Amino acid sequence: MSATIIPLGTASAMPAHGRHLSATALWRAGRLLLFDCGEGTQYRIKDADLKRSRIDRVFITHLHGDHCFGLPGLLSTLGMLQRTDPLMVVGPEGIQAFGQLPGLHPESLPFELTFLALPAGAGRQVVLDDPAYTVTARPLEHRTLTFGYRFEEKPTPGALDAERARALGVKAPEDFGRLKDGEAVTTPDGTTVTPAQVVGPEQPGAVFAYVTDTRPCPEGVHLATKADLVLHDATFGMTHHARAVETGHSTAREAARLAQRAGARHLLLSHFSARYEDTTVLEQEARTVFSNTTAAEELQRYPLERRAP
Amino acid sequence: MSATIIPLGTASAMPAHGRHLSATALWRAGRLLLFDCGEGTQYRIKDADLKRSRIDRVFITHLHGDHCFGLPGLLSTLGMLQRTDPLMVVGPEGIQAFGQLPGLHPESLPFELTFLALPAGAGRQVVLDDPAYTVTARPLEHRTLTFGYRFEEKPTPGALDAERARALGVKAPEDFGRLKDGEAVTTPDGTTVTPAQVVGPEQPGAVFAYVTDTRPCPEGVHLATKADLVLHDATFGMTHHARAVETGHSTAREAARLAQRAGARHLLLSHFSARYEDTTVLEQEARTVFSNTTAAEELQRYPLERRAP
């Protein structure tokens, strides 16, 4: 089951050069995980030909307006679309305020709205545990309480080598299922066949890391470790390194160093300062360190593919 | 000085068919008055080639999200654009909450942000008194505390007929100015010349009425009286009259009756239900009552012209 990452907004602070405020969709098996929700995200989900009704969970990095001011409108619209599935919004402590704004009445929404508020001092925390994947939060280093997220598919069992199993004497159809489920079986002639003999190695799942807004930091490296795709804050180029430090952001090259250190496979730069009409310079600066870097383009579909074993 | 009305969002409740959430700009002499501010309004102002920096005052009709969820983002962006002019936001009691959202820190904005909160029970009230025009609020009839607004240019003095003044013996250059300012003058031969003899009648200013969301009501008629342009709630067509009553909205034909009763000159229908992909039917229903009706199109520029005397 393959997933796709769709940047919906790659601007920092305010819309500029046709770029929109922060939001990124992860689309997988007809379900949508939403990372950040800047103003206008409900429009951008439609622009991306995704369905707002399929949103499964929302993960907000921090409470600066450009990352969360689209929440009240999105929640209202989900209510008007008669959503009935419960919805959880994960984010830093204070996120609950977005359910209490005049014009949004959680008690009148047709679905249960809950907030998972991550407090200051929170360390690594699993914020979604689905049968097929998990999402983990870790604190980042920004001017305000901020969390990054790591989406990780659970490993899938290895393939059963049915031919080899038959050669070892396995005959009963249910024994093939047992072997695949990790049980040893006994053949009619009394031989024991173990899964290790006939089932290939577990296949690791794909990993996506969403690391913004932040200075490069060890928790960012943890989030991105061996990730197939990392979306990272690259607000500035090298000549504005001091500004990155001052505002709690990263340069494109810092993002590249982090991706390299984390052993990631593909780096998507995002959260571009309005001073860059063309983001090619950021991409080039990052590529000198980490060649598989792309400046994220809005509404492009970036496949989240499992790393080759 | 002529003004222009630019609908930025004509959808009701949620975006649909390429239509956006409620907002309308009045552009006059390089200044922008903003009526309602649904999510995404900061984008729509740019789409309309208007300048966010030129916003003079914001008037919010009511605190349903589709009319005000764009406020926090717009205020943030004005701060990032280094606005220093004070800004007042007018709206119903409760509007102050939009200055207290996490992610928006009024104390860190580079401009003074104030709210003029109109309480329940408020009657007619002048909410902007500029040298060239006024804006007046009146309560409407919706499901929540709602105000409509009337923009009215102040009358300009009539033209001086200089030729006729000279014929009556006026010679001193300063006497022409006095006559125009409403003073009588004495000519060298001792004759008194009065303004009434040489100055034409005062020219009335143009009037725009913004009447949404509401059932047709007497206060709506007052707002629209002899208006040159009325933007009115036309959420539904005739076949959904019961739904209009239930939700506190108007049908297109009800808007037309109100425009007719008010002696208005041009009616713009807006706030269309998502059930109407094509709004022609609403326009047609209204025109049977009030022929000078237009279904508002977003980003069109509708001239606000002074009624011929």
Interface residues (C-beta under 8 A of the other chain):
Chain A: A13 M14 P15 H20 L21 G38 E39 G40 Q42 Y43 K46 L63 H64 G65 D66 H67 C68 F69 G70 P72 G73 S76 T77 M80 L81 G94 I95 A97 F98 L101 P102 G103 L104
Chain B: A13 M14 P15 H20 L21 G38 E39 G40 Q42 Y43 K46 L63 H64 G65 D66 H67 C68 F69 G70 P72 G73 S76 T77 M80 L81 G94 I95 A97 F98 L101 P102 G103 L104
